[in-house]
Amino acid sequence: MGTLTPAPEENPERRARILDELRVHPDTGADLAGRDSGWTGGGEFEQLSAEELDTTARAILSRSVEQLAEAQELLWASDTYALLVVFQAMDAAGKDSTIKHVMSGVNPQGVQVVSFKQPSSEELDHTFLWRTWKAVPERGRIGIFNRSHYEEVVALRVHPEWLDKQKLPSGDHGPGFWADRYDDINAFEHHLVRNGTQVVKFFLHVSPAEQKRRFMKRLDNPDKLWKFNAADVTERARWDEYMQAYEDAITATSTAWAPWYVIPADHKHVMQAMTAAVIVDTIQSLDLRWPTVSDREQQQNATARHALGVEPASMT
């Protein structure tokens, strides 16, 4: 096998360009149909072979994981902000693996992952955002939503019959109903950001062909059969409906304070590298500072240092 071409080095300008292209700006639509789920970052990345691309993505991911570990420690120490990371995607897009790899270097004590399943009877007796409120991370921590409150304007839009379980007052569930839910979500997220919880949202954009390939791979591997749900194939038949629901939701809720990033998901390591870079940049944008030590505390530290220095040899 020949020698691999050296992987392109990261530079701030290229990084900023890529992240800007991934972001859904408030004055534009999500344009999911116009976004390539196999996009690898453009520029020199397009010239790499599959093997070179994988090597490069892994290297960038590794650097970002190290940066995220440092950023998380500063987030924890400053105890001023929290970070809420939202993941939404079609089945088999890679939410679980992305969370696993991107968060592989952080301190588990500072991270909480919440996977939203079908709502309980108690949750159905409250407003649709109630269970989300309860799961928001405390200051200093990173909270990850593996699926989220956006199921309320995506899955339920594709399946409006599920709204019956929410015991809502009678009324029309047409476009105005969903627009009101977008407004509720925007207000909820704006409140979080104003009070120190930064919000960043990812849609992992996988193609139908790649989803099928991953489904077949699971079915062909006895150790992965537990991850397959036959109902996912039923939902796959409604792909266009889901894409329209995501298009509308992302367009309506990608705000200056809580942006959406559409991450190409056909290449898993590229997807993970891009996601990690966004999270690192989001924390770094908070301009956090290490806690300062007061004069009194410095004096106490000096006293403690002296005490340690004169301890009897039997204690060391």
N, C-alpha and C positions, 0 to 999 in steps of 0.2 A: 504494500500500500504506500502511496506517495506521501510526502510531507504536507501537512495541512498549512494552508495560507494563514498567516498570523491574524488573529481576530482583531477587528477594529477596536481601538481604545475608546472609552467613554470620553465625551467632552460636554461641558455645560450647555453649549449652544444646541448640539444635537439632541441632548436629553430634553431640553426645554421644548424643542420643536416637536418631538414625538409625543410628549405629554400634552402639549397643546392640541395636537391632532386627535388624541384620544378623548379629550374633554368635550362634552356637549355644552356649548356656550348658550347662555339664556336667550340670546337673540336669534338662535337657529334651531331647527328641528333636530331630532335624534338621527334621522336619515339612516335607519338601520339597513334598509335595502341598498343604500349606496356605499356602505362600509364593508370592506373586504374582511371576512372572518379569518382569512389566511395572511393578512398583512403582517409584515415582519419588521416594520420600522422605516422602510424606504432607504434611499441613499445607498451607501456601500453594503448595507445588510442584504439588499436584493441580489448582490453579486456572489453571495456565499452559497456553497453547496449545502445540502441538508445537514451533513455532518458538521461542517464549519459553523452553521447557524446554531445548531444545538450546543456546540462547545462555547460559542460566544454568549448565548443566552444563559447558560449555566454559570459562566464566569460573572456576568453582570448580576445575576440573581445572588450569587455568593457574596459579592461586594455589598449589595443592598441589604442582605440579611445581617451582615456585620454592622452596617450603618443603622439599621432598625433597632438592633440590640442596644446601641449607644443612645439612640433617640428615645427609646422606651425608658431607659434608666433616668434620663433627664426629665422626661414627662412625669415619672413617678416621684422624683426628688422635688420637682417644682411644686407639685400638688396644687396646680392652678387650673389646668385643663384636663379634659378627658378626650378620647378619640373614639368615635363610633364609625365602624367600617361595615357597610352593607353590601352583601353579595346577592345578586339575582341572576338567574340564568335558566335556560331550558335544561332538562335532565341530561346528564352525562357531559355537561360543558366543562366540568372540572372545578366546581366550588370546593369540594372537600380537599382535593389534592393541592389546590392553590393555597388554602388556609394552612394546610400541613407544611408546605415547603416555605412559604413566605414567613410564617411565624416560627420557623424551626430554631431560630437563635435567641428568641426573647425569653425573659423570665416568666414561667407559667403563672407565678403569683400575681403578675400584673396584667393578665389577659383573661377575658371571659368570652366563651363562645356560646351563643344561643341559637338553637335550631327550632324554628317555628313550625309546628305540626298543625293538625286540625285543632281548632279551638275547643277548649273544654266547655262544659255547661256553664261553669262560673264565668269564663271569659265571654261567652255568648250573651250573658246577662249584663255586660258592660259595653261601652262604646268600642268601636273597632281598634282604637289606639291604646286602650287600657293596658293590654298585656305587653305592648311595646314600651309604654312608660315604665313598667316595672322592671324591664330588662336593660334599661339605659345604664351605661357604666358610670361608676363614681369617679371623682377627680383622681388623676394620676394613673388611670387604667385605660387599657384598650379594650373596647367591646366589639365583638364581631357578630353580626347577624347573618346566619346561613339561611337564606330566605328571610322575609321580614314583613313589615307592614305593607309593603308593595304588593304582596299577594292579594290584598284587599282591593286593588285596582287593576290587577292583571288576571289572576286565576278566577276571581269572582266576576270579572267582566266577561271572560270566556264562558263561565258557568253562572249566569245570573240567578239560576234556580237555587244556588247555595245561599243566596241572601235571605231566603225564607227562615233559615235557622237563626238569623240575627234578630228576629222579632222586631223589625223596624216599624215605625209608624207607616200607615198606608200612604202611598204616593207613587209618582212616576219614577221609574228607575232608568230614565233615558239619559241623554248627554249631560243634562244639567246636574243629575245626581252624581255622576262621576266627576264633573268639574268641581262640585262642592267637596268631594273627597280629596281631590288634588289640593284644593285650598287648605283643607284641614291638615294635610301632610306638610305642606309648605310652612304653615304657621307653627306646627309642632317642631319642625326642624329648625326654624328660625329662632324659636324660643330656646332650644338647646344651645345653638351657637352663641346667642347673646349671653348665655349664662355659663359659657366655658366648655361646652362639649362640641368639639369640631366634628363635622359629619362629612364623610366621603363615601360615594356610592359607586359600585362596579356592576356593570352588566357584562357578563362573559358571553361573547357573541360567537356561538358555534354554528357551523353550517349543518343543514339536514344530512348531507352526505357524511360528514365527520361524526355526527351523532349516531347514525346507523352503523358506521364502522366500529364505534366504541360499544354499542349495544351488542353487536355480533361478537366482539372480542370477549365481552363478559360471558356471553352464552357459551362460548367455546372453551372457557376456562373454569373448571370445577371449583376452583378456589375463589372465583369472583361471582358465582351464581347468586350468592346472598345479596349482592348489590343490585341485581336485576329485578325490576318490578314490571310485570306484564302490562299493568295499567299505563306505564309510560308510553307504550306503543299506541295505546288508544289516544292518549293526549297528543302524540306526535301527529296523528291524523288531522289535528286542528292547528297545525303549525302556523298557518297564515293568520288565524285569529289571535294566536298568542303574540305574533310579531306586531300585529296592529295594536294590541293592548299595550305592549311594551313601548311601541313607538309613541303612542299618545301619552302614556304615563311619564316616560323619560323626558319628552319634550315639555310637558307641563310642570315638571318638578326639578329640572336641572337649573338650580338657582346659583346666584353669585355666592351665597353662603353655604350651600350644600350641593356641590356639583356631582353630576354623573360622569363616569368615564366608561366608554364602550371599548372593552378590551378584546382584540381578536383572539379567539380561543381554539382555533384549529391546530396550532402548534403549542403544546402544553408548556414547554419551558420558556418560550417567548412570552406567553400569557403570564406566567408567574413572574418573570423578570420585570415586565411592564407594571404589573400590579404592585410589586414591592417598591419600585421606583416612585410610584404615585404616593404610597403611604409614607415613605421616608420624606418626600418633599412636603407633604401635608404637615407632618410634625415639625419639620424644620422651619416652615413658614410661620409657626407660632412664636418664633424668636424667644425661646425659653432661656432661662438663666438658672444656674445652680443657686441654691439657697445661700444667703449670706450668713456669716457667723458674727454675732454681736461681740462688742468688746468684753462684756462679762463672760460670754461663752469661751472666748479666746483665752481669757485668764484662767477659767476653769480647766480648759484643755492643757494649758501650760502646767497647772498644778498637778493634773493627772499624769502628764508626761514625767514630771519630776518624781512623783510617787512610784511610777513604774521603774524609773531609773535607779532608785535606791532600795528596791525590793531585795530581801535576803536571797542569797544564791540558792537556798533550798526550795524556793518557789519557781525557779526557772529550769 
